[in-house]
């Protein structure tokens, strides 16, 4: 087992990063990369650079999450988010869902999925002493 104590700040930092990237790419408030992109052709090169950076980051998050959690883990995280969201809606008395709240829930689920993918190895190593490695075939 690792001699280092489990530090929850790493998970929180990863979660905030994933929220920033997911909600920066799109959110229903009207202030996102997609909304900025659809405003016209001004700042074309800046929009292209930011779009390329967002695409690279999202693809890296997706690849890491898919590689670490596999399909089963991704389904479990998604089911957990669905259950937690429905429980929260039931406890708060929210009867009907608006399109904006459904989109926000889907984006929160995606951010939680990315956070779990980035944090799983960290948490597993700190709590169980298990290290994850990836073999690279030549």
Secondary structure, 3 states (H helix, E strand, C coil): CCCCCCCHHHHHHHHHHHHHHHHHHCCCCCCCHHHHHCCCCCCHHHHHHHHHHHHHHHHHHHHHHHHHHHHHHHHHHHHHHHHHHHHHHHHHCCCCCCHHHHHHHHHHHHHHHHHHHHHHHHHHHHHHCCCCCCCCCC
